Amino acid sequence: MAFGGRPLDRGTVSGSIYRIIGGCRLTGSVTIGGAKNNALPCMAAALLTSEPVRLSNVPAIADVRILAEILRQLGATVDFDPEEHTLTVQASGDLGHAPPDDLVGQLRGSFLVTGPLLARGGRAVCAPPGGDEIGRRPVDVHLNGFAALGAEVAWEDGCFSLKAERLTGARVVLDYPSVVGTENLILAAVLAEGRTTIVNAAMEPEVACLAAMLNDMGARVAAAGGNTITIDGVDSLGGVSHGLIPDRIEAGTFAVAAAITGGDIFIEGAEPQHLYALLAKLNEIGVETEEAPAGIRVYATGPLVAANVQAVPYPGLATDLQALVTTLLTQAEGTSVVHERVFEKRLGYVEDLRAMGAQIDVVASTATVYGPTPLHGAVVQGRDIRSAASLMLAALAAEGASELRDADHLARGYEDLDAKLRALGADIAPRVETGASTR
Ligand code: EPU
């Protein structure tokens, strides 16, 4: 079978696959779910108390299910209702201190259990976390922070070993404003003796939401969302009911879907304030956006124009939106330069865009996009959550049929992305499972 005039020539068909017919204009309304990167730290926070923690607006995605299993294996009771999007954790009784290596290796957010385990039980042993292969992903920010709070940090038998009688507050200056690193240190410091100040903290909205939840549990975290956070340790924390913030990356994905298909989508539940950098860039490219109390309307009426992009920490344009915006820029008139400043290997998907007809040069972490180039269907391969989403959108904008292989990545971070796109008019056949991944 030929795809967009090209034979299926990219190796044995395996992994999960979507077949997509391009050329549809996406229109209508879509509702955004709760944020993946907010769900994970809030779930880990439940380990800090023996009382029940109830989370709402929890996305039914693989990463949430895997972290739920990690919490269970540590001894917590976890009840996840994917229809209601609620998740209850109760970590009463004795907890283990070593999350299972195989599950830890599946997502980066798994390392978030170490802060709470160290704070509550004085001990954590954890393998290096897995996650997307998008560049170096060390955990030195976490480990240096734990050490500054008085923990003994060692590397033993392929795991990080962390020990502390009780953590003590300290000033912790982060080498880099790591998102999960900041969250892990907050989770450790809330039960420490005295005041912790985190300088050069990540300012992502997910950090502020985690802090709000912890404060509702009795913690004293101030100024989260800014670059310097103070935490006054308390002796214990109680249960809480907490709603997660909308997923700004899912919202951004639908914004780009509207733009690249010349469509018109109302993104219900999207929080404009979390997306200012993307909205400004879309406007510069020639895409119209309208902010409303219930969400954001994104539509494209005229030609798109090239723009330069820097993917940086919040409140700049998120690295998780970089591949999506670069994909859109293939349809813009002129030369665009995209600098990926956060992860050094986050341009791998460019090879697949080229297979669809895009003209993009890559030098180190900078992509130069020459547009507009009409895209045609091809066989392409997801490499991580966001590159898979970008290639799905490229396929929707392309002429002819495409096949997106190794599409399993999407289920890690998006709940029903294909069904939501279909409801907006996309021609995407249901996912086919064909066995092991091609890589
Ligand atoms: N870094 C260090 N040392 C550390 C930690 C990070 O040098 O100890 C460096 C990394 O090498 C990288 C940069 O800091 O160059 C950014 O990493 P960061 O720690 O901020 O990323 P993360 O916390 O591991 C979260 C999201 C990612 C998102 C990044 C950047 C979660 C679970 N993951 O990762 O989300 O790309 O922040 O915003 O919150 C995704 O959702 O698809 C995803 C990859």
Residues whose N, C-alpha, C, O or C-beta is under 5 A from the ligand:
A	BS01	EPU	N37 R108 G109 D132 R136 R137 P138 V139 D140 V141 H142 Y176 P177 S178 V179 V180 G181 T319 D320 V342 F343 I385
